[in-house]
Amino acid sequence: MADSRDRIDIDGLRETGGSHRPAQPASGGRFIMVWFRCCHRYGRLTRNSAGTRYEGRCPGCGGRVSAGIGADGTNRRMFEAR
């Protein structure tokens, strides 16, 4: 089972409070892997052009997902979107 620190919310399925921008491919191909519980699929979130967030959509239903990048972040590369 995933640790609660490994979960991010999908827009429209749960309130996240905050604005989201469309995902844009980032230079260097940086991404994180996400298990989308809504559609039982894996996908990627890519780094935005400002380098402040990982952003993307569920490959099944298209729900938007965003995860912030911080100085005290994690080395984990796999997360769960609920």
Summary of the structure (lengths in Angstrom):
residues: 82
radius of gyration: 11.7
end to end distance: 13.0
largest distance: 32.3
contacts: 208
relative contact order: 0.33
helix: 7%
strand: 37%
